[in-house]
Amino acid sequence: MDKTFIIRAYTKKELALLYFPDSLPHTAVNHLMAWLRRCTPLWQQLQATGYSPTCKTLSPRQVAAIVDALGEP
């Protein structure tokens, strides 16, 4: 049974572990952040929403942008 991904606020760790479930939390966050930085249009879109690398929580709008660019976890 597949679970439906819900667009809501997530911590970076929560979202990263959805994309990289077999990784340690710190490693998962590093991988997700590398993906985000490599996708220049997404990175610019996130920054336009107020994102900064020190943010611990991603807003629903930011999560929606990530899922739109990378696909559902």
For each residue, the residues with C-beta under 8 A, 3 or more apart:
1:
2:
3:
4:
5: 18 67 72 73
6:
7: 60 63 64 67
8: 60 63
9: 57 58 59 60 63
10: 14 15 18 57 58 63
11: 14 15 56 57 58
12: 15 16 29 32 33 55 56 57 58
13: 16 17 25 28 29
14: 10 11 17 18
15: 10 11 12 18 19 32 58 63 66 73
16: 12 13 19 20 23 25 28 29 31 32 33
17: 13 14 20 21 23 25 28
18: 5 10 14 15 21 73
19: 15 16 28 31 32 35 70 73
20: 16 17 23 27 28 31 32
21: 17 18 28
22:
23: 16 17 20 27 28 31
24: 27 28
25: 13 16 17 28 29
26: 29 30
27: 20 23 24 30 31
28: 13 16 17 19 20 21 23 24 25 31 32
29: 12 13 16 25 26 32 33
30: 26 27 33 34
31: 16 19 20 23 27 28 34 35
32: 12 15 16 19 20 28 29 35 36
33: 12 16 29 30 36 37 53
34: 30 31 37 38
35: 19 31 32 38 39 70
36: 32 33 39 42 43 46 66
37: 33 34 43
38: 34 35
39: 35 36 42 43 69 70
40: 43 44
41: 44 45 69
42: 36 39 45 46 65 66 69 70
43: 36 37 39 40 46 47
44: 40 41 47 48
45: 41 42 48 49 65 69
46: 36 42 43 49 51 62 65 66
47: 43 44 50 51 52
48: 44 45
49: 45 46 59 61 62 65
50: 47 59
51: 46 47 55 58 62
52: 47 55
53: 33
54:
55: 12 51 52 58
56: 11 12
57: 9 10 11 12
58: 9 10 11 12 15 51 55 62 63 66
59: 9 49 50 62 63
60: 7 8 9 63 64
61: 49 64 65
62: 46 49 51 58 59 65 66
63: 7 8 9 10 15 58 59 60 66 67
64: 7 60 61 67 68
65: 42 45 46 49 61 62 68 69
66: 15 36 42 46 58 62 63 69 70
67: 5 7 63 64 70 71 72 73
68: 64 65
69: 39 41 42 45 65 66
70: 19 35 39 42 66 67
71: 67
72: 5 67
73: 5 15 18 19 67
